Amino acid sequence: MNALIASRSTLSLRAGIVTGFGAMSADLVLGALVYALRSLVDLASVVRYVYVIGAVVMACLGYRLLTAAPVPPTTEPAGLRTYSQALGVGLSNPFQIVWWLTAGLAFAYLGGLLLYVALFAAVLVWVLVFPYAIHLGTRERPSVARGVVYASGAILLGFAAYFAYLAL
């Protein structure tokens, strides 16, 4: 998700933050599900399918980033489409899902709701600060911005390959 947030932050600060909020919303959904199902369901049987879906999503995103024509920074507002794309990626991201099924589940058992609130407070700070740092660092340097987009695409393709490997 950070690769996607970084690439969107090179376009506009708002796009980066909206992408971060989409990712955070996915965490809220996954966290709520894990918290609610923590004692009812063994979710380990679906992890392989999560990896396959995640590999496809990451490969598509990585390919799009690497093959897209350079886009100049914009001040156009990022809207529902930006948010929903990030939400969809977050909900299909194997790392987010597996994190919630493992560490997130441990948070639910050990710290309960108070620890969840603290965790989301930290995520909120991240989705505001990280895009701001990327945007400031790249807004006057188009070559650096393009490098961030290429690096983000390569990272996404790397994770797609890794998820495909784990699915086997």
Sequence and secondary structure as in RCSB ss.txt:
>XXXX:A:sequence
MNALIASRSTLSLRAGIVTGFGAMSADLVLGALVYALRSLVDLASVVRYVYVIGAVVMACLGYRLLTAAPVPPTT
EPAGLRTYSQALGVGLSNPFQIVWWLTAGLAFAYLGGLLLYVALFAAVLVWVLVFPYAIHLGTRERPSVARGVVY
ASGAILLGFAAYFAYLAL
>XXXX:A:secstr
 HHHHHHHHTT HHHHHHHHHHHHHHHHHHHHHHHHHTTT  GGGGHHHHHHHHHHHHHHHHHHHHHS       
    HHHHHHHHHHHHH HHHHHHIIIIIHHHHHHTHHHHHHHHHHHHHHHHHHHHHHHHHHHTT HHHHHHHHH
HHHHHHHHHHHHHHHHH 
